[in-house]
Amino acid sequence: MKRLKKIIKRIFMSILIVIALLIVATAIFMQQPQFGKQPAGARLERIKQSPNYRDGKFQNLSHTPDLAEGTSYYTVFKEFFFGKKERNKPQDSIPTKKEDLLHLDPKENVIVWFGHSSYFMQVDGKTILVDPVFSGSVSPIGFTNKAYPGSDAYTADDFPDIDILFISHDHWDHLDYDTVLKLKSKVKKVVTGLGTAQHLEYWGYDTAIIEEKDWGEHVELGDGFTVDITPARHFSGRSFSRNKALWVSFVLQTPSMKLFLGGDSGYDYFFKEIGDKYGPFDLAILECGQYNEYWKYIHMMPQQVVQAAADLKTKRLMPVHWSKFSLALHAWDESIKTVVDEAGQKGMPLFTPMIGEKTNLTDIGIPQQQWWNELN
């Protein structure tokens, strides 16, 4: 009996040692610069004054649980790793075009989508980049959450100087450490939500070029460009700590057009309020992928994307947040197919360019080829 107790004690001690080593290894790993920094000092004091910051973190306008009622993290984990639902990826390389962005005619008004939520625009003489991710992965562990083959043709070297860089929130699939580091010398102005600038400052960005704002704040960008920071229904965080930086969307007014640049968001009443106050829009860019009923409050279901576009009073809807990474339980093209069907029923014109394709912003009303159907 004594021998058995000794064996059990040794096993127990070994387990404790392994757990301790894992905790230490995790703590060391998370000291890497790509995890960024949480707001501190004067920035934190400013954040504490925000009406959207309570109980030590930012809050959504509506009650927003991480998971839907009756769902547990165990349920999600089990479904991700042991579920029977097929989450097929493209059977072939994603068709991609590669344009010369370094030698654009300054008079061109164009948009180029890079898959997921990254896109470039040249509008009324200014260059604009939104949530750029060109490292090939959206994970702190580079060999996981890889981009689909063919979807990652562009690099930071392919871009001209960027007049305005928009960052909607600090998640890995929207704020990519490797990419923003390589773009740093090209960026003239950054617009983002409160708190996110702490990461950028830590990574060497000059805070003088950063506009970090709260929902409802307005920024004059010069030359007839303005931006209003508007709400989203989501969360933030690059590690275990959540909601220390704000997640946002943007109303961008240029001399010739008005654009809604949506970040990640669940559906909520504020889309209609934004449409009533700032609409109509020439184009609304909204997320449509990586959704599930399990987390329906922080990502829109595809049908809700079309409703949000209608609420915004937009002339065209461009669905993004799909076709580059698998971050949810659905098939890679399920979201766009559902949005196309719903938009057809609701009479909402869509803009669905191929990844990397340069399209004139005045031509986005031309019917787009459903290129994703060629991969099935």
VOZALO-834759 format. One record per residue (C-alpha): residue number from 1; x, y, z. Coordinates in nm, 4 decimals. Each point is the difference from the previous one (the first is absolute). Last residue first. Layout:
N
NUM	X	Y	Z
...
//
This chain:
376
376	-1.6521	2.3107	-5.6929
375	0.2705	0.2567	-0.0814
374	-0.1808	0.1676	-0.2912
373	-0.2879	0.0972	0.2277
372	0.2327	0.2419	0.1802
371	0.0224	0.2206	-0.3112
370	-0.3585	0.1242	0.0242
369	0.0622	0.2575	-0.2728
368	-0.0953	0.3498	0.1047
367	-0.2905	0.2073	-0.1325
366	0.1098	0.3603	-0.0744
365	-0.0948	0.2284	0.2893
364	0.3600	0.0142	0.1133
363	0.0948	0.1981	-0.3109
362	0.0491	0.3442	0.1599
361	0.2370	-0.1542	0.2538
360	0.2205	-0.1244	-0.2820
359	0.0960	-0.3576	0.0726
358	0.3473	-0.1423	0.0519
357	-0.0160	-0.3756	0.0607
356	0.2181	-0.1351	0.2786
355	-0.2617	-0.2457	0.1251
354	-0.2860	-0.0188	-0.2476
353	-0.2620	0.2697	0.0341
352	-0.3414	-0.0494	0.1623
351	-0.2032	0.3238	-0.0051
350	-0.3630	-0.0700	0.0815
349	-0.3254	0.1819	-0.0806
348	-0.2667	-0.0538	0.2698
347	-0.3355	-0.1004	-0.1480
346	-0.1143	-0.1851	0.3121
345	-0.0353	-0.3422	-0.1638
344	0.3200	0.0388	-0.1997
343	0.1838	0.1263	0.3069
342	-0.1110	-0.3088	0.1916
341	0.1209	-0.2376	-0.2701
340	0.3324	0.1814	-0.0434
339	0.0474	0.0164	0.3788
338	-0.0601	-0.3748	0.0309
337	0.2485	-0.0768	-0.2758
336	0.2552	0.2374	0.1557
335	-0.0291	-0.1676	0.3408
334	0.0191	-0.3589	-0.1207
333	0.3184	0.0561	-0.1999
332	0.2600	-0.1277	0.2517
331	-0.2314	-0.2608	0.1516
330	-0.1251	0.0814	0.3501
329	0.1496	-0.0738	0.3413
328	0.1969	0.3212	0.0505
327	0.3483	0.1466	-0.0414
326	0.0909	-0.1396	-0.3411
325	0.2101	0.2677	-0.1703
324	0.0085	0.1717	-0.3410
323	-0.3424	-0.0123	-0.1657
322	-0.1996	0.1968	0.2644
321	0.0034	0.3136	0.2135
320	-0.1481	0.2147	-0.2808
319	-0.3410	0.0664	-0.1585
318	-0.0168	0.3158	-0.2172
317	-0.3485	0.1517	0.0092
316	-0.1161	0.2657	-0.2441
315	-0.2352	0.2998	0.0066
314	0.0125	0.0167	0.3784
313	-0.2883	0.1015	0.2216
312	0.1821	-0.1146	0.3148
311	-0.3049	-0.1972	0.1120
310	-0.0045	-0.1740	-0.3398
309	0.3646	-0.0975	0.0452
308	-0.0767	-0.1275	0.3501
307	-0.2839	-0.2089	-0.1426
306	0.2341	-0.1489	-0.2609
305	0.2526	-0.0894	0.2696
304	-0.2792	-0.1426	0.2154
303	-0.0661	-0.2702	-0.2585
302	0.3641	-0.1041	0.0182
301	0.0001	-0.0418	0.3826
300	0.1750	0.2929	0.1586
299	0.2957	-0.0535	0.2294
298	0.0157	0.0985	0.3700
297	-0.3559	-0.0880	0.1090
296	-0.0269	-0.3125	-0.2145
295	0.2795	-0.1803	0.1827
294	-0.1474	-0.3511	0.0195
293	-0.2312	0.0715	-0.2936
292	0.3144	0.0155	-0.2112
291	0.1918	0.2594	-0.2001
290	0.3491	0.0049	-0.1509
289	-0.1293	0.1840	-0.3076
288	-0.2150	0.2983	-0.1021
287	0.1891	0.3111	0.1085
286	-0.1245	0.3291	-0.1393
285	0.1285	0.2532	-0.2540
284	-0.2709	0.2573	-0.0727
283	0.0188	0.1912	-0.3283
282	-0.1512	0.3228	-0.1330
281	-0.1507	0.0670	0.3402
280	-0.3360	0.1614	0.0788
279	0.0561	0.0665	0.2750
278	0.1629	0.1827	0.2899
277	-0.2668	0.0456	0.2686
276	-0.2762	-0.2368	-0.1119
275	0.2452	-0.2633	-0.1226
274	0.2022	0.0212	0.3204
273	-0.3167	-0.0344	0.2081
272	-0.1078	-0.2950	-0.2139
271	0.3322	-0.1745	0.0571
270	-0.0257	0.0928	0.3689
269	-0.2831	-0.2447	0.0643
268	0.2262	-0.3037	0.0074
267	0.1445	-0.2800	-0.2121
266	0.3272	-0.1472	0.1203
265	0.3110	0.1788	-0.1040
264	0.3454	-0.0333	-0.1527
263	0.1086	0.3268	-0.1562
262	-0.2128	0.1978	-0.2407
261	0.1324	0.2651	-0.2349
260	-0.3013	0.2039	-0.1101
259	0.0814	0.2176	-0.3005
258	-0.1157	0.3439	-0.1151
257	0.1054	0.1373	-0.3372
256	0.1502	0.2892	-0.1983
255	0.2011	0.2206	0.2367
254	0.0495	-0.2953	0.2364
253	-0.2172	-0.0875	0.2990
252	0.0986	-0.3108	0.1949
251	-0.2425	-0.1348	0.2589
250	0.2059	-0.2459	0.2027
249	-0.0561	-0.3092	0.2139
248	0.1418	-0.0661	0.3442
247	0.1387	-0.2449	0.2570
246	0.1429	0.1679	0.3113
245	0.3080	-0.1103	0.1935
244	0.0104	-0.1661	0.3450
243	-0.2822	-0.2322	-0.1054
242	0.1579	-0.3346	0.0811
241	0.2998	-0.1343	0.1917
240	0.0995	-0.3517	-0.1049
239	0.2082	0.1226	-0.2928
238	-0.0458	0.2232	-0.3054
237	-0.3160	0.1690	0.1251
236	-0.3217	0.1507	-0.1326
235	-0.3770	-0.0463	0.0010
234	-0.2955	0.0287	-0.2396
233	-0.3026	0.2150	-0.0668
232	0.1218	0.2926	-0.2097
231	-0.0415	0.3697	0.0622
230	0.0898	0.3041	-0.2129
229	0.3115	0.2136	-0.0339
228	-0.0689	0.2845	-0.2410
227	0.2529	0.0669	-0.2736
226	0.0673	0.3088	-0.2082
225	0.1669	0.0649	-0.3345
224	-0.0408	0.3339	-0.1833
223	0.3742	0.0590	-0.0433
222	0.0637	-0.0529	0.3707
221	-0.0548	-0.2928	0.2352
220	-0.2532	0.1646	0.2314
219	-0.0865	-0.2538	0.2686
218	-0.3366	-0.0512	0.1720
217	-0.0863	-0.1821	0.3213
216	-0.3205	-0.1954	0.0530
215	0.1651	-0.3245	0.1075
214	0.3358	0.0773	0.1560
213	0.3171	0.0997	-0.1809
212	0.3631	-0.0823	-0.0578
211	0.1481	0.2353	-0.2619
210	0.3611	-0.1050	-0.0531
209	0.2579	0.2083	-0.1910
208	0.1459	0.1694	0.3088
207	0.0145	-0.3378	0.1756
206	0.3008	-0.0901	-0.2141
205	-0.0154	-0.3725	-0.0630
204	0.2769	-0.2113	0.1541
203	-0.1662	-0.3299	0.0831
202	-0.0842	0.1100	0.3541
201	-0.1704	0.3085	-0.1464
200	-0.2042	-0.2235	-0.2288
199	-0.1105	-0.2276	0.2814
198	-0.0964	0.2940	0.2233
197	-0.1781	0.1545	-0.2988
196	-0.2697	-0.2651	0.0370
195	-0.1214	0.1634	0.3209
194	-0.2757	0.2198	-0.1384
193	-0.1049	-0.0942	-0.3505
192	0.1979	0.0470	-0.3206
191	0.1147	0.2540	-0.2574
190	0.3636	-0.0076	-0.1115
189	0.1676	0.2722	-0.2102
188	0.3091	0.0216	-0.2220
187	0.0783	-0.3702	-0.0382
186	0.2872	-0.0979	-0.2304
185	0.2806	-0.0435	0.2565
184	-0.2240	-0.2182	0.2175
183	-0.1137	-0.2373	-0.2745
182	0.2399	-0.2797	0.0975
181	-0.1002	0.0249	0.3665
180	-0.3680	0.0192	-0.0917
179	0.0336	-0.3256	-0.1920
178	0.1963	-0.2041	0.2535
177	-0.2240	0.1038	0.2879
176	-0.3293	-0.0699	-0.1758
175	-0.2922	0.2030	0.1332
174	-0.3168	-0.1308	-0.1636
173	0.0326	-0.3808	0.0123
172	0.2040	0.0191	0.3215
171	-0.2698	0.1933	0.1857
170	0.0854	0.3625	0.0824
169	-0.2972	0.1900	-0.1319
168	-0.1203	0.1989	-0.3044
167	0.3439	0.1117	-0.1190
166	-0.0134	0.2673	-0.2721
165	0.3229	0.1119	-0.1686
164	-0.0247	0.3387	-0.1713
163	0.2447	0.1606	-0.2466
162	0.1737	-0.3265	-0.0824
161	0.3227	0.0298	-0.1987
160	-0.0060	-0.2445	-0.2896
159	-0.0668	-0.3669	0.0602
158	0.1478	-0.3179	-0.1483
157	0.2836	-0.0195	0.2543
156	-0.2518	-0.0753	0.2766
155	-0.0747	-0.3305	-0.1721
154	-0.2672	-0.1121	-0.2458
153	-0.0686	-0.3506	-0.1331
152	-0.1643	-0.1392	0.3138
151	-0.3162	-0.1676	-0.1288
150	0.1676	-0.2525	-0.2278
149	0.0082	-0.2806	0.2560
148	-0.2419	0.0725	0.2841
147	0.1512	0.2079	0.2795
146	0.1383	-0.1855	0.3000
145	-0.1786	-0.0301	0.3325
144	0.3004	-0.1841	0.1512
143	0.3656	-0.0049	-0.1145
142	0.0613	0.3503	0.1333
141	-0.0881	-0.0597	0.3633
140	-0.1132	0.3481	0.1030
139	-0.2917	-0.0627	-0.2370
138	-0.1500	0.1691	-0.3033
137	0.2378	-0.1437	-0.2587
136	0.1392	0.0861	-0.3428
135	0.1846	0.3120	0.1179
134	-0.2027	0.2320	-0.2239
133	-0.2750	0.1267	0.2305
132	-0.1071	0.3615	-0.0595
131	-0.2967	0.1302	0.2041
130	-0.0905	0.2824	-0.2434
129	0.2315	0.1868	-0.2367
128	-0.0684	0.3410	-0.1526
127	0.1833	0.1938	-0.2697
126	-0.1165	0.3557	-0.0665
125	-0.0530	0.1680	-0.3392
124	-0.3781	0.0069	0.0001
123	-0.0131	-0.3646	0.1058
122	0.2744	-0.2610	-0.0239
121	-0.1207	-0.2982	0.1923
120	0.1621	-0.3056	0.1545
119	-0.1682	-0.2946	0.1664
118	0.0502	-0.2468	0.2847
117	-0.3018	-0.1587	0.1706
116	0.0257	-0.3628	-0.1230
115	0.1390	0.0039	-0.3540
114	0.2317	0.2559	-0.1565
113	-0.2611	0.2428	-0.1359
112	0.1087	0.2739	-0.2412
111	-0.1940	0.3262	-0.0390
110	0.0476	0.2717	-0.2595
109	-0.0532	0.3706	-0.0627
108	0.2635	0.0822	-0.2628
107	0.1252	0.3587	-0.0212
106	0.3328	-0.0824	0.1616
105	0.0653	-0.2482	-0.2845
104	0.1267	-0.3054	0.1812
103	0.3672	-0.0893	-0.0179
102	0.0739	-0.1718	0.3304
101	-0.3258	-0.1915	0.0012
100	0.1009	-0.2248	-0.2881
99	-0.2763	-0.2586	0.0093
98	0.0129	-0.3693	0.0873
97	-0.3151	-0.1982	-0.0663
96	-0.1034	-0.2981	0.2082
95	-0.1855	-0.3251	-0.0588
94	0.0045	-0.1971	0.3271
93	0.2052	-0.3169	-0.0485
92	-0.2094	-0.3127	-0.0398
91	-0.2487	-0.2020	0.2017
90	-0.0762	0.3041	0.2130
89	-0.0500	-0.0996	0.3659
88	-0.2758	-0.2236	0.1293
87	-0.1330	0.0361	0.3506
86	-0.1973	-0.3238	0.0135
85	-0.2261	-0.0284	0.3022
84	0.0935	-0.3096	0.1994
83	0.1316	0.1799	0.3048
82	0.3105	-0.1285	0.1811
81	0.2428	0.2914	0.0026
80	-0.2152	0.3058	-0.0535
79	-0.3227	-0.1521	0.1309
78	0.1633	-0.1212	0.3206
77	0.1633	0.3360	0.0630
76	-0.3280	0.1848	-0.0634
75	-0.1924	-0.2249	0.2378
74	0.2737	0.0270	0.2651
73	-0.0099	0.3779	-0.0331
72	-0.3647	-0.0217	0.0949
71	-0.3202	0.0718	-0.1917
70	-0.3492	0.0153	0.1544
69	-0.0350	0.3723	-0.0736
68	0.2345	0.1216	-0.2698
67	0.3685	0.0461	0.0703
66	0.2121	0.3033	0.0876
65	-0.3056	0.1713	0.1475
64	-0.0910	0.3384	-0.1466
63	-0.2372	0.2275	0.1909
62	-0.0494	0.2923	-0.2357
61	0.2260	0.3037	-0.0397
60	0.3078	-0.2190	0.0312
59	0.2313	0.0474	0.2976
58	0.3656	0.0998	0.0317
57	0.1842	-0.1274	0.3050
56	0.0852	0.0690	0.3649
55	-0.3524	-0.0047	0.1385
54	-0.1186	0.2535	-0.2549
53	0.1362	0.1512	-0.3210
52	-0.2568	0.1133	-0.2598
51	-0.0591	0.3343	0.1715
50	0.3729	0.0636	-0.0542
49	0.1809	0.1701	0.2883
48	0.1860	-0.3185	0.0903
47	0.1486	-0.0009	-0.3490
46	0.1654	0.3380	0.0640
45	0.1597	-0.1347	0.3175
44	0.1184	-0.3055	-0.1914
43	0.1682	0.2173	-0.2625
42	0.1598	0.2169	0.2683
41	0.1700	-0.3022	0.1546
40	-0.0797	-0.3436	-0.1370
39	-0.1819	-0.1687	-0.2852
38	0.0825	-0.3700	-0.0469
37	0.3064	-0.0896	-0.2017
36	0.0679	-0.1951	-0.3178
35	-0.0269	-0.3766	-0.0377
34	0.2332	0.0269	-0.3014
33	0.2802	0.1145	0.2333
32	0.0585	-0.3423	0.1573
31	-0.0713	-0.0061	0.3736
30	-0.2765	-0.2505	-0.0668
29	0.2516	-0.2782	-0.0551
28	0.1572	0.0570	0.3430
27	-0.3375	-0.0195	0.1749
26	-0.0926	-0.3109	-0.1994
25	0.3295	-0.1689	0.0883
24	-0.0472	0.0851	0.3685
23	-0.3550	-0.1351	0.0030
22	0.1053	-0.3128	-0.1893
21	0.2884	-0.0564	0.2440
20	-0.2354	0.0347	0.2961
19	-0.2444	-0.2471	-0.1538
18	0.2817	-0.2484	-0.0657
17	0.1286	0.0411	0.3570
16	-0.3489	-0.0495	0.1439
15	-0.0480	-0.3142	-0.2075
14	0.3349	-0.1358	0.1172
13	-0.0941	0.0723	0.3624
12	-0.3265	-0.1915	-0.0404
11	0.1796	-0.2929	-0.1616
10	0.2586	-0.0016	0.2757
9	-0.2704	0.0129	0.2679
8	-0.1912	-0.2830	-0.1662
7	0.3187	-0.2100	-0.0100
6	0.0745	0.0786	0.3638
5	-0.3557	-0.0904	0.1012
4	0.0299	-0.3299	-0.1860
3	0.3255	-0.0787	0.1809
2	-0.1607	0.0763	0.3349
1	-0.2854	-0.2388	-0.0863
//
